[in-house]
Amino acid sequence: MTIARISELERKTTQSGKANTGKWLLEFERQQALRPDPLTGWNGSGDTNPQVRLTFQTKDAAIAYCDRHGLKYHVVAAAPVRLKIQAYADNFR
């Protein structure tokens, strides 16, 4: 059975704005273990589901997608955003 992970997209550390925040990402859990390729030594498997990434506007839309397609899922909450507000002059104290 395919298991999906639903998580909120976090903004990257280099972003200062809030554009594209609040979207939700659906990824599939790996069903096969990674194993080294005998020729190259790189890790890989025959499972292509982890390559699929779907984005949704709301968490409810992602959950509805899983319910509609009969997928098991679990929701991963995003870490709270903590802003450290300081003045530029504080760097020189």
C-alpha positions as CSV (number, residue, x, y, z in Angstrom):
1,M,0.0,0.0,0.0
2,T,1.3,3.4,-0.9
3,I,1.8,5.8,1.9
4,A,1.8,9.6,1.3
5,R,3.4,12.3,3.4
6,I,1.7,15.7,3.5
7,S,3.8,18.6,4.7
8,E,3.7,22.4,4.6
9,L,6.2,24.0,2.3
10,E,8.6,26.1,4.3
11,R,10.2,29.2,2.9
12,K,13.9,28.9,2.2
13,T,16.3,30.6,4.5
14,T,17.4,33.0,1.8
15,Q,13.9,34.3,1.3
16,S,12.8,37.3,3.3
17,G,9.3,37.6,1.9
18,K,6.2,35.4,2.4
19,A,5.4,34.6,-1.3
20,N,4.5,31.0,-2.0
21,T,4.1,30.1,1.7
22,G,1.2,28.2,3.0
23,K,1.2,25.6,0.2
24,W,1.2,21.9,1.0
25,L,3.4,19.2,-0.5
26,L,2.4,15.6,-1.0
27,E,5.3,13.1,-1.4
28,F,5.2,9.3,-1.4
29,E,7.1,7.2,1.1
30,R,9.8,4.9,-0.2
31,Q,8.6,1.3,-0.6
32,Q,11.9,-0.4,-1.4
33,A,15.2,0.1,0.4
34,L,18.1,1.8,-1.4
35,R,20.8,-0.5,-2.5
36,P,24.2,0.2,-4.2
37,D,24.4,-0.2,-7.9
38,P,27.1,-2.9,-8.7
39,L,28.5,-0.9,-11.6
40,T,28.7,2.6,-10.3
41,G,28.2,2.2,-6.5
42,W,25.5,4.8,-6.4
43,N,22.4,4.2,-4.3
44,G,19.2,3.5,-6.0
45,S,16.1,1.4,-6.2
46,G,13.3,0.4,-8.6
47,D,10.8,2.5,-6.7
48,T,9.9,5.6,-8.6
49,N,7.1,6.9,-6.3
50,P,9.5,9.2,-4.2
51,Q,10.1,11.2,-7.4
52,V,6.5,12.3,-7.5
53,R,5.8,15.6,-5.7
54,L,2.4,17.3,-5.8
55,T,1.6,20.7,-4.4
56,F,-1.8,21.9,-3.1
57,Q,-3.1,25.2,-2.0
58,T,-4.5,23.8,1.3
59,K,-4.0,20.9,3.6
60,D,-7.6,19.9,3.1
61,A,-7.1,19.7,-0.7
62,A,-4.2,17.3,-0.2
63,I,-6.1,15.1,2.2
64,A,-9.1,15.1,-0.2
65,Y,-6.7,13.9,-3.0
66,C,-5.5,11.0,-0.8
67,D,-9.0,10.0,0.1
68,R,-10.2,10.2,-3.5
69,H,-7.4,7.9,-4.6
70,G,-7.4,5.6,-1.6
71,L,-4.0,6.5,-0.3
72,K,-2.9,6.2,3.3
73,Y,-1.3,9.5,4.5
74,H,0.2,11.2,7.5
75,V,0.5,15.0,8.0
76,V,3.8,16.5,9.1
77,A,3.5,19.8,10.8
78,A,5.9,22.6,9.9
79,A,8.2,24.0,12.5
80,P,7.1,27.4,13.9
81,V,8.8,30.4,12.4
82,R,10.8,32.4,14.8
83,L,12.1,35.8,13.7
84,K,15.0,37.4,15.4
85,I,14.4,41.1,14.9
86,Q,17.4,43.3,15.5
87,A,18.9,46.5,14.1
88,Y,21.8,46.5,11.8
89,A,23.8,48.5,14.4
90,D,23.5,45.6,16.8
91,N,26.1,43.8,14.7
92,F,28.8,46.2,15.9
93,R,28.2,46.2,19.6
